[in-house]
């Protein structure tokens, strides 16, 4: 059974997403909504890590041979200015999208194995991740015109 590969991917992706949300929160502390909501969304991802722990204990977490192809990469460091915020939000969106589709894969496996505990974790956490994506999408839409079109926007 290869379920351990995706349990490991999801566990690592959730940790990386939490860390990346915190990094963006601190890097863009001048944007109060970004600072506070990114910290809240990081806490959500921390909860996902905690909820996955018993699943990981049961199935294991197999490392894959191709980490560059099946790996969630976090942010190196936050960027500055309006365009920097936009780019950081896009990076978070990409990472959250990876996390989202991995929940989908785990949900399919939970159904196939009739693993009630895994299915409950997937349903709760997948819903949270979709909320994270929704906020990121909305915030990107808000940031884009200001960063890209407003006169004097910092790059």
CNS distance restraints for C-alpha pairs under 8 A (distance, minus, plus):
assign (resid   2 and name CA) (resid   6 and name CA) 7.42 0.50 0.50
assign (resid   3 and name CA) (resid   7 and name CA) 6.20 0.50 0.50
assign (resid   3 and name CA) (resid  59 and name CA) 6.98 0.50 0.50
assign (resid   3 and name CA) (resid 106 and name CA) 7.84 0.50 0.50
assign (resid   3 and name CA) (resid 109 and name CA) 7.36 0.50 0.50
assign (resid   4 and name CA) (resid   8 and name CA) 6.01 0.50 0.50
assign (resid   4 and name CA) (resid  56 and name CA) 7.44 0.50 0.50
assign (resid   4 and name CA) (resid  59 and name CA) 5.42 0.50 0.50
assign (resid   4 and name CA) (resid  60 and name CA) 5.17 0.50 0.50
assign (resid   4 and name CA) (resid  61 and name CA) 4.69 0.50 0.50
assign (resid   4 and name CA) (resid  62 and name CA) 5.09 0.50 0.50
assign (resid   5 and name CA) (resid   9 and name CA) 6.21 0.50 0.50
assign (resid   5 and name CA) (resid  61 and name CA) 5.92 0.50 0.50
assign (resid   5 and name CA) (resid  62 and name CA) 4.70 0.50 0.50
assign (resid   5 and name CA) (resid  63 and name CA) 6.28 0.50 0.50
assign (resid   5 and name CA) (resid  64 and name CA) 6.60 0.50 0.50
assign (resid   6 and name CA) (resid  10 and name CA) 5.94 0.50 0.50
assign (resid   6 and name CA) (resid  61 and name CA) 7.69 0.50 0.50
assign (resid   6 and name CA) (resid  62 and name CA) 8.00 0.50 0.50
assign (resid   6 and name CA) (resid 102 and name CA) 7.15 0.50 0.50
assign (resid   6 and name CA) (resid 105 and name CA) 7.79 0.50 0.50
assign (resid   6 and name CA) (resid 106 and name CA) 6.86 0.50 0.50
assign (resid   7 and name CA) (resid  11 and name CA) 6.05 0.50 0.50
assign (resid   7 and name CA) (resid  52 and name CA) 7.84 0.50 0.50
assign (resid   7 and name CA) (resid  55 and name CA) 7.52 0.50 0.50
assign (resid   7 and name CA) (resid  56 and name CA) 6.20 0.50 0.50
assign (resid   7 and name CA) (resid  59 and name CA) 7.53 0.50 0.50
assign (resid   7 and name CA) (resid  60 and name CA) 7.38 0.50 0.50
assign (resid   7 and name CA) (resid  61 and name CA) 5.84 0.50 0.50
assign (resid   7 and name CA) (resid  62 and name CA) 7.91 0.50 0.50
assign (resid   7 and name CA) (resid 106 and name CA) 7.42 0.50 0.50
assign (resid   8 and name CA) (resid  12 and name CA) 6.09 0.50 0.50
assign (resid   8 and name CA) (resid  56 and name CA) 7.16 0.50 0.50
assign (resid   8 and name CA) (resid  60 and name CA) 7.41 0.50 0.50
assign (resid   8 and name CA) (resid  61 and name CA) 4.20 0.50 0.50
assign (resid   8 and name CA) (resid  62 and name CA) 5.96 0.50 0.50
assign (resid   8 and name CA) (resid  63 and name CA) 6.84 0.50 0.50
assign (resid   9 and name CA) (resid  13 and name CA) 5.91 0.50 0.50
assign (resid   9 and name CA) (resid  61 and name CA) 7.85 0.50 0.50
assign (resid   9 and name CA) (resid  70 and name CA) 7.48 0.50 0.50
assign (resid   9 and name CA) (resid  71 and name CA) 6.79 0.50 0.50
assign (resid   9 and name CA) (resid  72 and name CA) 7.69 0.50 0.50
assign (resid   9 and name CA) (resid 102 and name CA) 7.65 0.50 0.50
assign (resid  10 and name CA) (resid  14 and name CA) 5.96 0.50 0.50
assign (resid  10 and name CA) (resid  99 and name CA) 6.52 0.50 0.50
assign (resid  10 and name CA) (resid 102 and name CA) 6.22 0.50 0.50
assign (resid  10 and name CA) (resid 103 and name CA) 7.20 0.50 0.50
assign (resid  11 and name CA) (resid  15 and name CA) 6.35 0.50 0.50
assign (resid  11 and name CA) (resid  48 and name CA) 7.92 0.50 0.50
assign (resid  11 and name CA) (resid  49 and name CA) 5.82 0.50 0.50
assign (resid  11 and name CA) (resid  52 and name CA) 6.56 0.50 0.50
assign (resid  11 and name CA) (resid  53 and name CA) 7.93 0.50 0.50
assign (resid  11 and name CA) (resid  56 and name CA) 7.90 0.50 0.50
assign (resid  12 and name CA) (resid  16 and name CA) 6.06 0.50 0.50
assign (resid  12 and name CA) (resid  72 and name CA) 7.25 0.50 0.50
assign (resid  13 and name CA) (resid  17 and name CA) 5.95 0.50 0.50
assign (resid  13 and name CA) (resid  71 and name CA) 7.52 0.50 0.50
assign (resid  13 and name CA) (resid  72 and name CA) 5.27 0.50 0.50
assign (resid  13 and name CA) (resid  95 and name CA) 7.59 0.50 0.50
assign (resid  13 and name CA) (resid  98 and name CA) 7.70 0.50 0.50
assign (resid  13 and name CA) (resid  99 and name CA) 5.95 0.50 0.50
assign (resid  14 and name CA) (resid  18 and name CA) 6.16 0.50 0.50
assign (resid  14 and name CA) (resid  45 and name CA) 5.51 0.50 0.50
assign (resid  14 and name CA) (resid  46 and name CA) 7.12 0.50 0.50
assign (resid  14 and name CA) (resid  48 and name CA) 6.50 0.50 0.50
assign (resid  14 and name CA) (resid  49 and name CA) 5.96 0.50 0.50
assign (resid  14 and name CA) (resid  99 and name CA) 6.74 0.50 0.50
assign (resid  15 and name CA) (resid  19 and name CA) 6.24 0.50 0.50
assign (resid  15 and name CA) (resid  45 and name CA) 6.80 0.50 0.50
assign (resid  15 and name CA) (resid  46 and name CA) 6.62 0.50 0.50
assign (resid  15 and name CA) (resid  49 and name CA) 6.29 0.50 0.50
assign (resid  16 and name CA) (resid  20 and name CA) 6.00 0.50 0.50
assign (resid  16 and name CA) (resid  72 and name CA) 6.94 0.50 0.50
assign (resid  16 and name CA) (resid  73 and name CA) 7.17 0.50 0.50
assign (resid  16 and name CA) (resid  74 and name CA) 5.56 0.50 0.50
assign (resid  17 and name CA) (resid  21 and name CA) 6.08 0.50 0.50
assign (resid  17 and name CA) (resid  42 and name CA) 7.04 0.50 0.50
assign (resid  17 and name CA) (resid  45 and name CA) 6.63 0.50 0.50
assign (resid  17 and name CA) (resid  74 and name CA) 6.87 0.50 0.50
assign (resid  17 and name CA) (resid  92 and name CA) 7.29 0.50 0.50
assign (resid  17 and name CA) (resid  95 and name CA) 6.47 0.50 0.50
assign (resid  17 and name CA) (resid  96 and name CA) 6.74 0.50 0.50
assign (resid  18 and name CA) (resid  22 and name CA) 6.36 0.50 0.50
assign (resid  18 and name CA) (resid  41 and name CA) 7.27 0.50 0.50
assign (resid  18 and name CA) (resid  42 and name CA) 4.11 0.50 0.50
assign (resid  18 and name CA) (resid  43 and name CA) 6.79 0.50 0.50
assign (resid  18 and name CA) (resid  44 and name CA) 7.65 0.50 0.50
assign (resid  18 and name CA) (resid  45 and name CA) 5.04 0.50 0.50
assign (resid  18 and name CA) (resid  46 and name CA) 5.98 0.50 0.50
assign (resid  19 and name CA) (resid  23 and name CA) 6.18 0.50 0.50
assign (resid  19 and name CA) (resid  42 and name CA) 6.80 0.50 0.50
assign (resid  19 and name CA) (resid  74 and name CA) 7.59 0.50 0.50
assign (resid  20 and name CA) (resid  24 and name CA) 6.21 0.50 0.50
assign (resid  20 and name CA) (resid  42 and name CA) 7.77 0.50 0.50
assign (resid  20 and name CA) (resid  74 and name CA) 5.79 0.50 0.50
assign (resid  20 and name CA) (resid  75 and name CA) 5.77 0.50 0.50
assign (resid  20 and name CA) (resid  92 and name CA) 7.01 0.50 0.50
assign (resid  21 and name CA) (resid  25 and name CA) 6.10 0.50 0.50
assign (resid  21 and name CA) (resid  38 and name CA) 5.07 0.50 0.50
assign (resid  21 and name CA) (resid  39 and name CA) 6.43 0.50 0.50
assign (resid  21 and name CA) (resid  41 and name CA) 6.78 0.50 0.50
assign (resid  21 and name CA) (resid  42 and name CA) 5.23 0.50 0.50
assign (resid  21 and name CA) (resid  92 and name CA) 7.12 0.50 0.50
assign (resid  22 and name CA) (resid  26 and name CA) 6.25 0.50 0.50
assign (resid  22 and name CA) (resid  38 and name CA) 6.24 0.50 0.50
assign (resid  22 and name CA) (resid  39 and name CA) 5.55 0.50 0.50
assign (resid  22 and name CA) (resid  42 and name CA) 5.98 0.50 0.50
assign (resid  23 and name CA) (resid  27 and name CA) 5.99 0.50 0.50
assign (resid  23 and name CA) (resid  75 and name CA) 7.68 0.50 0.50
assign (resid  23 and name CA) (resid  77 and name CA) 7.08 0.50 0.50
assign (resid  23 and name CA) (resid  78 and name CA) 6.55 0.50 0.50
assign (resid  24 and name CA) (resid  28 and name CA) 5.89 0.50 0.50
assign (resid  24 and name CA) (resid  34 and name CA) 7.79 0.50 0.50
assign (resid  24 and name CA) (resid  35 and name CA) 7.39 0.50 0.50
assign (resid  24 and name CA) (resid  38 and name CA) 6.95 0.50 0.50
assign (resid  24 and name CA) (resid  78 and name CA) 5.73 0.50 0.50
assign (resid  24 and name CA) (resid  88 and name CA) 6.86 0.50 0.50
assign (resid  25 and name CA) (resid  29 and name CA) 5.82 0.50 0.50
assign (resid  25 and name CA) (resid  34 and name CA) 6.00 0.50 0.50
assign (resid  25 and name CA) (resid  35 and name CA) 4.04 0.50 0.50
assign (resid  25 and name CA) (resid  36 and name CA) 6.90 0.50 0.50
assign (resid  25 and name CA) (resid  37 and name CA) 7.79 0.50 0.50
assign (resid  25 and name CA) (resid  38 and name CA) 5.25 0.50 0.50
assign (resid  25 and name CA) (resid  39 and name CA) 6.06 0.50 0.50
assign (resid  26 and name CA) (resid  35 and name CA) 6.44 0.50 0.50
assign (resid  27 and name CA) (resid  77 and name CA) 7.94 0.50 0.50
assign (resid  27 and name CA) (resid  78 and name CA) 5.29 0.50 0.50
assign (resid  27 and name CA) (resid  79 and name CA) 7.24 0.50 0.50
assign (resid  27 and name CA) (resid  80 and name CA) 7.54 0.50 0.50
assign (resid  28 and name CA) (resid  34 and name CA) 6.75 0.50 0.50
assign (resid  28 and name CA) (resid  35 and name CA) 6.23 0.50 0.50
assign (resid  28 and name CA) (resid  78 and name CA) 7.68 0.50 0.50
assign (resid  28 and name CA) (resid  80 and name CA) 7.56 0.50 0.50
assign (resid  28 and name CA) (resid  85 and name CA) 7.12 0.50 0.50
assign (resid  29 and name CA) (resid  34 and name CA) 7.16 0.50 0.50
assign (resid  29 and name CA) (resid  35 and name CA) 4.97 0.50 0.50
assign (resid  30 and name CA) (resid  35 and name CA) 7.53 0.50 0.50
assign (resid  31 and name CA) (resid  35 and name CA) 6.09 0.50 0.50
assign (resid  32 and name CA) (resid  36 and name CA) 6.10 0.50 0.50
assign (resid  33 and name CA) (resid  37 and name CA) 5.78 0.50 0.50
assign (resid  34 and name CA) (resid  38 and name CA) 5.63 0.50 0.50
assign (resid  35 and name CA) (resid  39 and name CA) 6.33 0.50 0.50
assign (resid  36 and name CA) (resid  40 and name CA) 6.29 0.50 0.50
assign (resid  37 and name CA) (resid  41 and name CA) 6.01 0.50 0.50
assign (resid  38 and name CA) (resid  42 and name CA) 5.98 0.50 0.50
assign (resid  39 and name CA) (resid  43 and name CA) 6.33 0.50 0.50
assign (resid  40 and name CA) (resid  44 and name CA) 6.51 0.50 0.50
assign (resid  41 and name CA) (resid  45 and name CA) 6.45 0.50 0.50
assign (resid  41 and name CA) (resid 132 and name CA) 6.60 0.50 0.50
assign (resid  42 and name CA) (resid  46 and name CA) 6.22 0.50 0.50
assign (resid  43 and name CA) (resid  47 and name CA) 6.30 0.50 0.50
assign (resid  44 and name CA) (resid  48 and name CA) 6.51 0.50 0.50
assign (resid  44 and name CA) (resid 128 and name CA) 7.14 0.50 0.50
assign (resid  45 and name CA) (resid  49 and name CA) 6.40 0.50 0.50
assign (resid  46 and name CA) (resid  50 and name CA) 6.38 0.50 0.50
assign (resid  47 and name CA) (resid  51 and name CA) 6.09 0.50 0.50
assign (resid  48 and name CA) (resid  52 and name CA) 6.06 0.50 0.50
assign (resid  48 and name CA) (resid 125 and name CA) 6.01 0.50 0.50
assign (resid  49 and name CA) (resid  53 and name CA) 6.37 0.50 0.50
assign (resid  51 and name CA) (resid  55 and name CA) 7.75 0.50 0.50
assign (resid  51 and name CA) (resid 121 and name CA) 6.55 0.50 0.50
assign (resid  52 and name CA) (resid  56 and name CA) 6.06 0.50 0.50
assign (resid  52 and name CA) (resid 121 and name CA) 7.17 0.50 0.50
assign (resid  53 and name CA) (resid  57 and name CA) 6.14 0.50 0.50
assign (resid  54 and name CA) (resid  58 and name CA) 6.23 0.50 0.50
assign (resid  55 and name CA) (resid  59 and name CA) 6.11 0.50 0.50
assign (resid  55 and name CA) (resid  60 and name CA) 7.69 0.50 0.50
assign (resid  55 and name CA) (resid 117 and name CA) 7.99 0.50 0.50
assign (resid  55 and name CA) (resid 118 and name CA) 6.69 0.50 0.50
assign (resid  56 and name CA) (resid  60 and name CA) 4.79 0.50 0.50
assign (resid  56 and name CA) (resid  61 and name CA) 5.92 0.50 0.50
assign (resid  63 and name CA) (resid  67 and name CA) 7.84 0.50 0.50
assign (resid  64 and name CA) (resid  70 and name CA) 7.44 0.50 0.50
assign (resid  66 and name CA) (resid  70 and name CA) 6.34 0.50 0.50
assign (resid  67 and name CA) (resid  71 and name CA) 5.20 0.50 0.50
assign (resid  72 and name CA) (resid  95 and name CA) 6.43 0.50 0.50
assign (resid  72 and name CA) (resid  98 and name CA) 7.10 0.50 0.50
assign (resid  73 and name CA) (resid  95 and name CA) 7.31 0.50 0.50
assign (resid  74 and name CA) (resid  95 and name CA) 7.40 0.50 0.50
assign (resid  75 and name CA) (resid  88 and name CA) 7.81 0.50 0.50
assign (resid  75 and name CA) (resid  91 and name CA) 7.24 0.50 0.50
assign (resid  78 and name CA) (resid  84 and name CA) 7.40 0.50 0.50
assign (resid  78 and name CA) (resid  85 and name CA) 7.82 0.50 0.50
assign (resid  78 and name CA) (resid  88 and name CA) 6.45 0.50 0.50
assign (resid  79 and name CA) (resid  84 and name CA) 4.43 0.50 0.50
assign (resid  79 and name CA) (resid  85 and name CA) 6.43 0.50 0.50
assign (resid  79 and name CA) (resid  87 and name CA) 7.62 0.50 0.50
assign (resid  79 and name CA) (resid  88 and name CA) 6.72 0.50 0.50
assign (resid  80 and name CA) (resid  84 and name CA) 4.75 0.50 0.50
assign (resid  80 and name CA) (resid  85 and name CA) 6.51 0.50 0.50
assign (resid  80 and name CA) (resid 155 and name CA) 7.89 0.50 0.50
assign (resid  81 and name CA) (resid  85 and name CA) 6.20 0.50 0.50
assign (resid  81 and name CA) (resid 153 and name CA) 7.92 0.50 0.50
assign (resid  81 and name CA) (resid 154 and name CA) 5.36 0.50 0.50
assign (resid  81 and name CA) (resid 155 and name CA) 6.03 0.50 0.50
assign (resid  82 and name CA) (resid  86 and name CA) 6.31 0.50 0.50
assign (resid  82 and name CA) (resid 143 and name CA) 7.23 0.50 0.50
assign (resid  82 and name CA) (resid 146 and name CA) 7.29 0.50 0.50
assign (resid  82 and name CA) (resid 147 and name CA) 4.68 0.50 0.50
assign (resid  82 and name CA) (resid 153 and name CA) 6.56 0.50 0.50
assign (resid  82 and name CA) (resid 154 and name CA) 5.83 0.50 0.50
assign (resid  82 and name CA) (resid 155 and name CA) 6.57 0.50 0.50
assign (resid  83 and name CA) (resid  87 and name CA) 6.14 0.50 0.50
assign (resid  83 and name CA) (resid 144 and name CA) 7.85 0.50 0.50
assign (resid  83 and name CA) (resid 147 and name CA) 5.18 0.50 0.50
assign (resid  83 and name CA) (resid 148 and name CA) 6.98 0.50 0.50
assign (resid  83 and name CA) (resid 153 and name CA) 7.86 0.50 0.50
assign (resid  83 and name CA) (resid 154 and name CA) 6.75 0.50 0.50
assign (resid  83 and name CA) (resid 155 and name CA) 5.25 0.50 0.50
assign (resid  84 and name CA) (resid  88 and name CA) 6.09 0.50 0.50
assign (resid  84 and name CA) (resid 155 and name CA) 6.86 0.50 0.50
assign (resid  85 and name CA) (resid  89 and name CA) 6.10 0.50 0.50
assign (resid  85 and name CA) (resid 143 and name CA) 7.68 0.50 0.50
assign (resid  86 and name CA) (resid  90 and name CA) 6.23 0.50 0.50
assign (resid  86 and name CA) (resid 140 and name CA) 6.20 0.50 0.50
assign (resid  86 and name CA) (resid 143 and name CA) 6.10 0.50 0.50
assign (resid  86 and name CA) (resid 144 and name CA) 6.46 0.50 0.50
assign (resid  86 and name CA) (resid 147 and name CA) 7.27 0.50 0.50
assign (resid  87 and name CA) (resid  91 and name CA) 6.21 0.50 0.50
assign (resid  88 and name CA) (resid  92 and name CA) 6.22 0.50 0.50
assign (resid  89 and name CA) (resid  93 and name CA) 6.11 0.50 0.50
assign (resid  89 and name CA) (resid 136 and name CA) 6.45 0.50 0.50
assign (resid  89 and name CA) (resid 139 and name CA) 7.73 0.50 0.50
assign (resid  89 and name CA) (resid 140 and name CA) 6.43 0.50 0.50
assign (resid  90 and name CA) (resid  94 and name CA) 6.19 0.50 0.50
assign (resid  90 and name CA) (resid 136 and name CA) 7.85 0.50 0.50
assign (resid  90 and name CA) (resid 140 and name CA) 7.24 0.50 0.50
assign (resid  91 and name CA) (resid  95 and name CA) 6.27 0.50 0.50
assign (resid  92 and name CA) (resid  96 and name CA) 5.96 0.50 0.50
assign (resid  92 and name CA) (resid 136 and name CA) 7.57 0.50 0.50
assign (resid  93 and name CA) (resid  97 and name CA) 5.95 0.50 0.50
assign (resid  93 and name CA) (resid 133 and name CA) 6.21 0.50 0.50
assign (resid  93 and name CA) (resid 136 and name CA) 6.13 0.50 0.50
assign (resid  93 and name CA) (resid 137 and name CA) 7.41 0.50 0.50
assign (resid  94 and name CA) (resid  98 and name CA) 6.34 0.50 0.50
assign (resid  95 and name CA) (resid  99 and name CA) 6.28 0.50 0.50
assign (resid  96 and name CA) (resid 100 and name CA) 5.97 0.50 0.50
assign (resid  96 and name CA) (resid 129 and name CA) 6.71 0.50 0.50
assign (resid  96 and name CA) (resid 132 and name CA) 7.24 0.50 0.50
assign (resid  96 and name CA) (resid 133 and name CA) 6.35 0.50 0.50
assign (resid  97 and name CA) (resid 101 and name CA) 6.24 0.50 0.50
assign (resid  97 and name CA) (resid 133 and name CA) 7.18 0.50 0.50
assign (resid  98 and name CA) (resid 102 and name CA) 6.18 0.50 0.50
assign (resid  99 and name CA) (resid 103 and name CA) 6.32 0.50 0.50
assign (resid  99 and name CA) (resid 129 and name CA) 7.31 0.50 0.50
assign (resid 100 and name CA) (resid 104 and name CA) 6.54 0.50 0.50
assign (resid 100 and name CA) (resid 126 and name CA) 6.27 0.50 0.50
assign (resid 100 and name CA) (resid 129 and name CA) 5.98 0.50 0.50
assign (resid 100 and name CA) (resid 130 and name CA) 6.84 0.50 0.50
assign (resid 101 and name CA) (resid 105 and name CA) 6.38 0.50 0.50
assign (resid 102 and name CA) (resid 106 and name CA) 6.22 0.50 0.50
assign (resid 103 and name CA) (resid 107 and name CA) 5.97 0.50 0.50
assign (resid 103 and name CA) (resid 122 and name CA) 5.98 0.50 0.50
assign (resid 103 and name CA) (resid 125 and name CA) 7.72 0.50 0.50
assign (resid 103 and name CA) (resid 126 and name CA) 5.74 0.50 0.50
assign (resid 104 and name CA) (resid 108 and name CA) 6.36 0.50 0.50
assign (resid 104 and name CA) (resid 122 and name CA) 7.89 0.50 0.50
assign (resid 104 and name CA) (resid 126 and name CA) 7.55 0.50 0.50
assign (resid 105 and name CA) (resid 109 and name CA) 6.40 0.50 0.50
assign (resid 106 and name CA) (resid 110 and name CA) 6.03 0.50 0.50
assign (resid 106 and name CA) (resid 118 and name CA) 7.95 0.50 0.50
assign (resid 106 and name CA) (resid 122 and name CA) 6.92 0.50 0.50
assign (resid 107 and name CA) (resid 111 and name CA) 6.26 0.50 0.50
assign (resid 107 and name CA) (resid 118 and name CA) 7.62 0.50 0.50
assign (resid 107 and name CA) (resid 119 and name CA) 5.93 0.50 0.50
assign (resid 107 and name CA) (resid 122 and name CA) 5.82 0.50 0.50
assign (resid 107 and name CA) (resid 123 and name CA) 7.49 0.50 0.50
assign (resid 108 and name CA) (resid 112 and name CA) 6.21 0.50 0.50
assign (resid 109 and name CA) (resid 113 and name CA) 6.07 0.50 0.50
assign (resid 110 and name CA) (resid 114 and name CA) 5.65 0.50 0.50
assign (resid 110 and name CA) (resid 115 and name CA) 4.99 0.50 0.50
assign (resid 110 and name CA) (resid 116 and name CA) 7.09 0.50 0.50
assign (resid 110 and name CA) (resid 118 and name CA) 5.74 0.50 0.50
assign (resid 110 and name CA) (resid 119 and name CA) 5.23 0.50 0.50
assign (resid 111 and name CA) (resid 115 and name CA) 6.61 0.50 0.50
assign (resid 111 and name CA) (resid 119 and name CA) 6.91 0.50 0.50
assign (resid 115 and name CA) (resid 119 and name CA) 6.17 0.50 0.50
assign (resid 116 and name CA) (resid 120 and name CA) 6.14 0.50 0.50
assign (resid 117 and name CA) (resid 121 and name CA) 6.34 0.50 0.50
assign (resid 118 and name CA) (resid 122 and name CA) 6.06 0.50 0.50
assign (resid 119 and name CA) (resid 123 and name CA) 6.06 0.50 0.50
assign (resid 120 and name CA) (resid 124 and name CA) 6.31 0.50 0.50
assign (resid 121 and name CA) (resid 125 and name CA) 5.99 0.50 0.50
assign (resid 122 and name CA) (resid 126 and name CA) 5.54 0.50 0.50
assign (resid 123 and name CA) (resid 127 and name CA) 6.21 0.50 0.50
assign (resid 124 and name CA) (resid 128 and name CA) 6.51 0.50 0.50
assign (resid 125 and name CA) (resid 129 and name CA) 6.19 0.50 0.50
assign (resid 126 and name CA) (resid 130 and name CA) 6.22 0.50 0.50
assign (resid 127 and name CA) (resid 131 and name CA) 6.40 0.50 0.50
assign (resid 128 and name CA) (resid 132 and name CA) 6.34 0.50 0.50
assign (resid 129 and name CA) (resid 133 and name CA) 6.26 0.50 0.50
assign (resid 130 and name CA) (resid 134 and name CA) 6.14 0.50 0.50
assign (resid 131 and name CA) (resid 135 and name CA) 6.27 0.50 0.50
assign (resid 132 and name CA) (resid 136 and name CA) 6.19 0.50 0.50
assign (resid 133 and name CA) (resid 137 and name CA) 6.02 0.50 0.50
assign (resid 134 and name CA) (resid 138 and name CA) 6.22 0.50 0.50
assign (resid 135 and name CA) (resid 139 and name CA) 6.04 0.50 0.50
assign (resid 136 and name CA) (resid 140 and name CA) 6.02 0.50 0.50
assign (resid 137 and name CA) (resid 141 and name CA) 6.31 0.50 0.50
assign (resid 138 and name CA) (resid 142 and name CA) 6.35 0.50 0.50
assign (resid 139 and name CA) (resid 143 and name CA) 6.06 0.50 0.50
assign (resid 140 and name CA) (resid 144 and name CA) 5.85 0.50 0.50
assign (resid 141 and name CA) (resid 145 and name CA) 7.41 0.50 0.50
assign (resid 142 and name CA) (resid 146 and name CA) 7.39 0.50 0.50
assign (resid 143 and name CA) (resid 147 and name CA) 5.96 0.50 0.50
assign (resid 144 and name CA) (resid 148 and name CA) 5.75 0.50 0.50
assign (resid 144 and name CA) (resid 149 and name CA) 7.81 0.50 0.50
assign (resid 145 and name CA) (resid 149 and name CA) 5.22 0.50 0.50
assign (resid 145 and name CA) (resid 150 and name CA) 6.64 0.50 0.50
assign (resid 146 and name CA) (resid 150 and name CA) 4.99 0.50 0.50
assign (resid 146 and name CA) (resid 153 and name CA) 7.07 0.50 0.50
assign (resid 147 and name CA) (resid 153 and name CA) 5.51 0.50 0.50
assign (resid 147 and name CA) (resid 154 and name CA) 7.17 0.50 0.50
assign (resid 147 and name CA) (resid 155 and name CA) 7.81 0.50 0.50
assign (resid 148 and name CA) (resid 153 and name CA) 6.87 0.50 0.50
assign (resid 149 and name CA) (resid 153 and name CA) 7.38 0.50 0.50
